[in-house]
Amino acid sequence: MPGPPASLGAEAETEEQPVVDPIDPTATGFLLAENRNMPMHVGGLQLFEKPEGAGRGYVREMYEQMRGVEQVAPLFLKHPHRSARTAGQLVWVPDEQFDIEHHVRHSALPKPGRIRELLELCSRLHSTRLAWERPLWEAHVIEGLRDGRVAMYTKTHHALVDGVSAMRLLASVLSTDPDERDMPAPWAMRPRPPRDEPAPTGDASLSDVTSATLRTALAIASEAAGMPGALVRTLNKSVRNETSAVSLYAPRTMLNQNITGSRRFAAQDWPVERLRAVGKASGTTINDVVLAMVSGAMRTYLLDLDALPETTLISMVPVGLNAKQSQLASADGGNAVGAVMVQLGTHLPDPADRLEAIHRSMKDGKDSLSVMTPTQILAMSALGQAPAILGPFLRMQGIVRPPYNLIVSNVPGPRTTHYWNGAKLTGTYPLSIPINGMALNITCTSYDGKMCFGLTGCRRTVPHLQVLLQYLDEELIALERAAGA
């Protein structure tokens, strides 16, 4: 008979050592920070148009195709584990009793099958925590939209992937050819392209854990000489209220309190060309325009609630590390993200002034990171985000000033129309992670000429979240007028 599934608690071990994979410090942090009110998974909502000639049973066939993979990739087979044998260290171990029907599910919307019902379902699915005794992911193929489209909601623990990795995983199973019919599910094992050097297997025995940790420590030690200088520069800019990886001047707002585990999700897209035109006319970037849309929307939202602070809101903006410098963000999962704390200019009444303030702040932040190595960026970013985690953990919420007020990120996606086995992808919308003290997370993904916004917030702490979509639209119109675009 098979033994019991591995768990995180100390347990009786068999004499045969299980195959394990050390968990990197960033992923360990995401796992340990998690609790019932703060699930640490990212998600995605994709909308597909059925291929021409698809029958009534198409969605069931799509689900069966997603479920019936011959071999699942190792990333989707491992779960976290620790015991006396691992000296209490968290490691990845393969799930010896993997059940794909637990992870790939078929759902249907209630009538009338509007986008409203779809977003409500995604809100509920995103509220539930992934079980650590199983691989940390789920996928739901969803039918019942009255316009005939098919939706797929997925969620994956942030310890496995960041936003860049998740987008690469999705892109890797899509095709620009509508006639291609051999695209696998994202979690299916696929042959790797040939490499000059043999790729690591990702597997190790328990005796390898200590040596892997030592190698990591030696790699970090090689950066130690530059750490003091990077720290001094970061703190000097923070004390002067300039943009860096650390913020000391974020005001207290209604967003910065403990949250519940219940989520609300809202999504909408706008043509990238509209944002690009504003950027071109104002001498700013598309990402600056995204942040300006958020700034104006948040200003209006907080004014409606009589909750706008006198000083500017601060947004934590994740910055992906250069792919040439870091191999962490890939189709194999992992996290390779630094951060800058951007001043959103919400205290400024004029949309053009807000855009200019954001542009200056982003430029200062990028300049401060440009002189650091990837390891130094990760270290400084971790320093900037530590108060967001430690404050609630030490029950100091409301006593110490929040390090930032909300999270806004922009993940690039495919620029052209893509298909999955003939089904046309019409939209992709990210769901992300609110945390205690940061009740709202706004993430954007560009796809096929559209900027797709996904707003994820605590259902109780951020009332009427969906109204922010209207305010985002109004702010883009105001920016177009201000820039003459």
Residue pairs with C-beta under 8 A, 6 or more apart in sequence:
2 96
2 97
3 14
3 96
5 95
5 96
5 97
5 133
5 134
6 18
6 79
6 81
6 93
6 95
6 96
6 133
7 81
7 132
7 133
8 80
8 81
8 82
8 132
8 133
9 83
10 83
10 84
11 83
13 83
13 84
13 85
17 85
17 205
17 206
17 207
18 81
18 93
18 94
18 206
19 93
19 94
19 203
19 204
19 205
20 81
20 86
20 91
20 92
20 93
20 203
20 204
20 205
20 206
20 208
20 209
21 78
21 91
21 92
21 93
21 202
21 203
21 204
22 89
22 91
22 92
22 204
22 208
22 209
22 212
22 213
22 216
23 31
23 80
23 89
23 90
23 91
23 92
23 159
24 216
24 328
24 334
24 335
25 216
26 335
26 378
27 158
27 159
27 160
27 334
27 335
28 90
28 159
29 382
29 389
30 40
30 157
30 158
30 159
30 335
31 40
31 80
31 90
31 132
31 157
31 159
32 90
33 40
33 389
33 435
34 40
34 129
36 129
36 261
37 258
37 259
37 260
37 261
37 436
38 259
38 261
38 433
38 434
38 435
38 436
39 126
39 127
39 128
39 129
39 130
39 261
39 433
40 157
40 158
40 159
40 433
41 126
41 129
41 130
41 136
41 155
41 156
41 157
41 158
41 433
42 155
42 156
42 157
42 158
42 161
42 162
42 163
42 166
42 430
42 431
42 432
42 433
43 122
43 125
43 126
43 153
43 154
43 155
43 156
43 430
43 431
43 432
44 153
44 154
44 155
44 166
44 170
44 428
44 429
44 430
44 431
45 118
45 122
45 151
45 152
45 153
45 265
45 267
45 427
45 428
45 429
45 430
45 431
45 454
46 151
46 152
46 154
46 170
46 425
46 427
46 428
46 429
47 149
47 150
47 151
47 425
47 426
47 427
47 428
48 149
48 150
48 151
48 152
48 420
48 423
48 424
48 425
48 426
49 148
49 149
49 150
49 423
49 424
49 426
50 58
50 148
50 149
50 150
50 423
51 58
51 178
51 421
51 422
51 423
51 424
58 150
59 106
59 141
59 143
59 150
60 106
62 141
62 150
62 421
62 423
63 104
63 106
63 141
65 185
65 421
66 104
66 139
66 141
66 185
67 100
67 101
67 104
69 100
69 184
69 185
69 187
69 188
69 189
70 188
70 189
71 188
71 189
72 98
72 100
72 187
72 188
72 189
73 187
73 188
73 189
73 190
74 94
74 189
74 202
74 203
75 160
75 187
75 332
75 333
76 103
76 135
76 137
76 187
77 94
77 95
77 98
77 135
78 92
78 93
78 94
78 95
78 135
79 92
79 93
79 95
79 132
79 133
79 134
79 135
79 136
80 90
80 91
80 92
80 93
80 132
80 136
80 159
81 90
81 91
81 92
81 93
82 88
82 89
82 90
82 91
85 206
86 206
86 209
87 209
89 209
89 213
91 206
91 209
95 134
95 135
98 134
98 135
99 134
102 134
103 134
103 135
103 137
103 138
103 139
103 187
104 138
104 139
104 141
104 185
104 187
105 138
105 139
105 140
105 141
106 140
106 141
106 143
107 121
107 140
107 141
107 142
107 143
108 142
108 143
108 144
109 117
109 118
109 121
109 142
109 143
109 144
109 145
110 117
110 144
111 144
111 146
112 146
113 144
113 145
113 146
114 145
114 146
115 145
117 144
118 142
118 145
118 151
119 265
119 266
119 267
121 142
121 153
122 153
122 265
122 431
123 263
123 264
123 265
123 459
124 263
125 138
125 140
125 153
125 155
126 153
126 155
126 263
126 265
126 431
126 456
127 261
127 262
127 263
127 459
129 261
130 136
130 137
130 138
130 155
130 157
136 156
136 157
136 159
136 160
137 154
137 155
137 156
137 157
137 160
137 187
138 154
138 155
139 152
139 153
139 154
139 185
139 186
139 187
140 152
140 153
140 154
141 150
141 151
141 152
142 150
142 151
142 152
142 153
143 150
143 151
145 151
149 426
150 423
153 431
154 186
155 431
156 166
158 335
158 433
160 333
161 169
161 333
161 334
161 335
162 318
162 320
162 329
162 334
162 335
162 336
162 337
163 318
163 337
163 409
163 411
163 430
163 432
163 443
163 445
164 320
164 329
164 336
164 337
164 411
165 329
165 330
165 331
165 332
165 333
165 334
165 335
166 411
166 430
167 411
167 412
167 413
167 445
168 329
168 330
168 331
169 186
169 331
169 333
170 186
170 413
170 428
171 413
171 414
171 418
172 186
172 190
172 331
173 183
173 184
173 185
173 186
173 188
173 420
174 183
174 414
174 418
174 419
174 420
174 425
175 183
175 418
175 419
175 420
176 416
176 417
176 418
176 419
177 419
178 419
178 422
178 424
179 422
180 419
180 421
180 422
181 421
181 422
182 421
183 419
183 420
183 421
184 190
192 199
202 332
204 212
219 375
220 375
223 373
223 375
223 376
223 379
226 372
226 373
226 376
227 376
227 379
230 371
230 372
230 376
230 379
230 380
231 380
231 383
233 244
233 368
233 371
234 244
234 245
234 246
234 368
234 380
234 383
234 384
235 246
237 243
237 244
237 246
237 364
237 368
238 244
238 246
238 247
238 248
239 248
241 248
241 249
242 364
243 340
243 341
243 342
243 343
243 361
243 362
243 364
243 365
243 368
244 340
244 341
244 364
244 365
244 368
244 380
244 384
245 338
245 339
245 340
245 341
245 365
245 368
245 369
245 377
245 380
245 381
245 383
245 384
246 341
246 380
246 383
246 384
246 403
247 314
247 341
247 384
247 403
247 404
248 401
249 311
249 314
249 401
250 256
250 313
250 314
250 341
250 401
250 402
250 403
250 404
250 405
251 309
251 310
251 311
251 312
251 313
251 314
251 401
251 405
252 309
252 398
252 401
252 402
253 302
253 307
253 309
253 313
253 402
253 405
254 302
254 305
254 307
254 439
254 461
255 405
255 406
255 438
255 439
255 440
255 461
255 462
256 402
256 405
256 437
256 438
256 439
257 397
257 398
257 437
257 439
257 461
258 392
258 397
258 436
258 437
259 434
259 435
259 436
259 439
259 458
259 460
259 461
260 458
260 459
260 460
260 461
262 458
262 459
262 460
263 431
263 434
263 456
263 457
263 458
263 459
264 456
264 457
264 458
264 459
264 462
264 465
264 466
265 431
265 454
265 455
265 456
265 465
266 454
266 455
266 465
266 466
266 468
266 469
267 429
267 452
267 453
267 454
267 455
267 469
268 452
268 453
268 469
268 472
268 473
269 427
269 429
269 450
269 451
269 452
269 453
270 450
270 451
270 453
270 472
270 473
270 476
271 449
271 450
271 451
272 286
272 446
272 449
272 450
272 451
273 449
274 476
274 480
274 485
275 286
275 289
275 290
275 293
275 451
275 476
276 286
277 480
277 483
277 485
278 284
278 289
278 355
278 476
278 479
278 480
278 483
278 485
279 285
279 286
279 288
279 289
280 485
281 483
281 484
281 485
282 352
282 355
282 356
282 359
282 479
282 482
282 483
282 485
283 359
284 292
284 355
284 356
284 358
284 359
285 359
285 362
286 451
287 362
287 410
288 355
288 358
288 359
288 362
289 355
289 476
289 479
290 408
290 410
290 444
290 451
291 315
291 317
291 342
291 344
291 358
291 362
291 408
292 351
292 354
292 355
292 358
292 475
292 479
293 472
293 475
293 476
293 479
294 315
294 344
294 406
294 408
294 442
294 472
295 313
295 344
295 345
295 346
295 354
295 358
295 475
296 351
296 354
296 471
296 472
296 474
296 475
296 478
296 479
297 468
297 471
297 472
297 474
297 475
298 313
298 344
298 346
298 406
298 468
298 471
299 308
299 346
299 354
300 471
300 474
300 475
301 467
301 468
301 471
302 308
302 309
302 346
305 463
308 346
308 347
309 346
309 347
310 347
311 347
312 343
312 344
312 345
312 346
312 347
312 348
312 357
313 344
313 346
313 405
313 406
314 341
314 342
314 343
314 344
314 403
314 404
314 405
315 341
315 342
315 344
315 404
315 405
315 406
315 407
315 408
316 339
316 340
316 341
316 342
316 384
316 385
316 388
316 403
316 404
316 406
316 407
316 408
316 438
317 339
317 340
317 341
317 342
317 362
317 365
317 407
317 408
317 409
317 410
318 337
318 338
318 339
318 407
318 409
319 337
319 338
319 339
319 340
319 365
319 366
319 369
319 377
320 329
320 336
320 337
320 338
321 328
321 329
321 336
321 337
321 338
321 374
321 377
321 378
322 374
323 329
325 373
325 374
326 336
326 374
327 334
327 336
328 334
328 335
328 336
329 335
329 336
329 337
336 374
337 378
337 381
338 369
338 374
338 377
338 378
338 380
338 381
339 381
339 384
339 385
340 362
340 365
340 366
340 368
340 369
341 365
341 384
341 403
341 404
342 358
342 361
342 362
342 365
342 408
343 357
343 358
343 361
344 354
344 357
344 358
345 353
345 354
345 355
345 356
345 357
345 358
345 361
346 354
348 354
348 357
350 482
351 475
351 478
351 479
351 482
352 479
352 482
352 483
355 479
355 482
355 483
369 377
372 380
384 403
384 404
385 403
386 403
387 400
387 402
387 403
388 402
388 403
388 404
388 435
388 436
388 437
388 438
389 435
390 396
391 397
391 399
391 400
391 402
391 436
391 437
392 435
392 436
392 437
397 436
397 437
402 437
402 438
404 438
405 438
406 438
406 439
406 440
406 441
406 442
407 432
407 433
407 438
407 440
407 441
407 442
407 443
408 442
408 443
408 444
409 432
409 441
409 442
409 443
409 444
410 443
410 444
410 445
410 446
411 430
411 443
411 444
411 445
411 446
412 445
412 446
413 428
413 445
413 446
413 447
413 452
414 447
414 448
415 446
415 447
415 448
415 449
416 448
417 424
417 425
417 448
418 424
418 425
418 447
418 448
419 425
425 447
425 448
427 447
427 450
427 452
428 445
428 447
428 452
429 445
429 452
429 453
429 454
430 443
430 444
430 445
430 452
430 454
431 443
431 454
431 456
432 441
432 442
432 443
432 454
432 456
433 441
433 456
434 440
434 441
434 456
434 457
434 458
434 461
439 457
439 458
439 461
439 462
440 455
440 456
440 457
440 458
440 462
440 465
441 455
441 456
441 457
442 453
442 454
442 455
442 456
443 453
443 454
443 456
444 451
444 452
444 453
444 454
445 451
445 452
445 454
446 452
453 469
453 472
455 465
455 468
455 469
457 465
459 465
479 485
